[in-house]
Amino acid sequence: MNSHVSNYSVVGRIGEGAHGLVFKAKHLPSGRDVALKKILIKNFEDGIPINVMREIKALQLLRCKYIIKLQDMFPRGTSLVLVLEYMSCGLREWLQQRPRDLTGAVVKAYAQMMLKGTRYMHAHYVMHRDLKPANLLINHQGILKIADLGLARLFWPEGGRPYSHQVATRWYRAPELLYGARYYSEHVDLWAVGCIIAEMITKTPLFAVSQ
């Protein structure tokens, strides 16, 4: 962690991820835009919480064009700040504000990028467990990337390990999760991918059930 908060100038707030607030900032030495994810750590002496460590480890492990890149991290007061590449918008905003721009060609391109990113994650034995439009970000070059790995977990191909079923947003939650399964695989991500592709095509969530 060779960076410091003085290297960054916060421009504004972007939103909130699974584990903290996200801000847009400028990296002063290079002039590039970045996203700063500020995660509250109650007590550094007790170590970084396991769920935060999982997100950091997943981001460090996954180096793919279609997965958000962790550029740096540093402590700041009672928080840990993750420096992520800046993405100008998200798929959720496209669906809500400019659905007509999601033409057949754009949907195919975004579906392919999402599938490539998902395949890369699964090839490295990581399941995301919270794929949804809000966690699919798009940069100024039109490249879609999977983000917010706060619920990501390593999995073993042979299975045999219980996980929490309280993951994924309900609209994109696989049937086995809805039924409370503790044993499941990376296939829960593929269910979410299918729901997202259908939503891009129809411009409405496939399974819009009440929370």
N, C-alpha and C positions, 0 to 999 in steps of 0.2 A: 504494500500500500504506500506508494511513493507520491501520492497526490495530496492536496490540501484544499480546504474550502476557499482559501484566498485565490486559488486558480480559477474560480468560477464566479460568474455574476448571474444571479437568478433573474429571469425575465418575467416569469409568471407561473401560475399553478396549472398543471395539466389535468390532474385527476387523482384518483385513489386506487391503488392496487391491492392485492390480497394482504400485503403486510405493511403498507405504508403509503404516505403521500408522495405524489410524483410532481416534480417541477421542471419547467423548461429553463435551461441556463446556457450561458456561453462559456466555453473553455477559453479563457483569456489568452494563454500563450499561443494557441493555434487559431483562435477565432471561430472554431466550429461550434455548432449547436449540439447540445447534449440534453439528456433527460436525467435528472437526479431523483432517485427513489430514496426517501428518508424513512428508515425503519427504526422505531423506538426500541431501545434495549434497556430494560429495567435496571440491570446491574451487570456491567461488563465483567466484574470479578467472578460472576457465576458462569461466564461464557456466553456465547451467542446461542440463542434458542435453536433447538433442533430443526424446527420448520424453516427458519431463516437460513440455516446452514444448508438445508436441502436445496433451497432455491439457488443459493450461491454456487454450490457444487454442480448443480444441473447446468447453470449458465456457463461455468468454467469448462464443463465437459463438452457441451454442444457448440461446435464451431461450424455453423452452416449458414449459407446465404439467406435461408428462409426462417431463421430463428434469431431473435433479438440478441445483440452482442453486449456482453458486459465488458466495459472498457477499463474500469478502475473501481476502487472502493476505498473509503477512509472513515475513521470515526469523527463524529462531530457532537460534542457534548454528551448527551445521553442517547445519541442515535448513531446508527451506522448508515452511511450514505453510499448507495450503489450508483455508479456512473454508467448509464446506458446510452446506446446510440439514439439520437432523436428521430422520431417518426412523426410526420406532419399530420396524419389523420388516422382514423381507424375504420374498420369495416362497419361497425355499428353506426357511425356517423353517415357513411354512404347510404346504408339501408334506410335511415331515418330522414335524411335531408336531401339526398340526391339519388333516389332509387332508379331514375331513368338513365343515369350514367352507367348503371350495371347492365350493359348490353350483353348479348350472348357471348361475344368475344372476350369481354372483360371477365365475365363469370368463369369461362373456361380457363383463362390465364390465372385468376386468383385461386380457383380450385386446384389447378396443377401445382402452384406454389405451396398451398396449404398441404397438399398430399406429399410433396417432396419433403417439406419440413417435418411432417408427422412420420414419414418413413425413416428419416434420419434419426429422429428421437428414438423410435422403436428399435432401430438397428443398434443403438447404444443403450438399450434396455432402460429407457426412461419413458414413463407414461405421464402425460400432462395432467389429465384428470379434471381440467376446467376449460376445455376448448369452447369458445363462443365468439361471436362477432366482436365483442368488446376487447377480447384478448388477441385479435388479429389486427396488426397495425400496418400502415402503408406509408412508405417514404415518398419523397418528392420525385423519385425515379419510377414510381409505380410498382415497387417491389413489396409484396406482402410478406410479413414476418410474424411468426408465432411469438407471443410475449406473455409476461406474467406467469412465471413458473412457480408461484408460491405454493401450489398444491402438488407439484411434480414428485414422483417417487420412482426409485429404481424397482425393476421387477425381474423375476427370474423366469426363463422360458418354461421350466418344468412346473411352475406354480407352487402350490403348497404353502403359501404365506397369506395370512389374513391382513386386510386393509380396512380402513374406515369406509363406510358406504356414504357418509355425509360429505360428498364431494360433487363437483360439477353443478352448474346452475340447472334448475329443474327442467327447463325447456330442452336442454341438451343432454340430459342424464339418461344413460342406457337403462333398459328394462331391469337388468340384474341389480343395478344400484337402487332403482325405485323399489324393488322388492327386498332391499336390505341385505344384499349379498355382501359377505366379508371376503370372499375369495373370488377374485376376478382378474382380468388380464388387460393388456393394452388395447383390447378390442373396444373398451369403453370410449377410447378416443375416436375410433373409426365410426362409432354410432354418432358422436357429436359432429364429426366431419360431414357425414351424410345429411344431418339436420341443417348444417350451415349451407351446404351446396343447394339444398332444396329451398332454403330461405332466400338465397341470392337469386334463384330463378323465379320464384313466385312473389318475392318482395314482402313476404309475411312469414313469421315463425311457423314451422311445421307443426309443433306441438305446444301451442301457447296455452298452457294450463295455469291455473291460479296457483300462487305460492302458498 
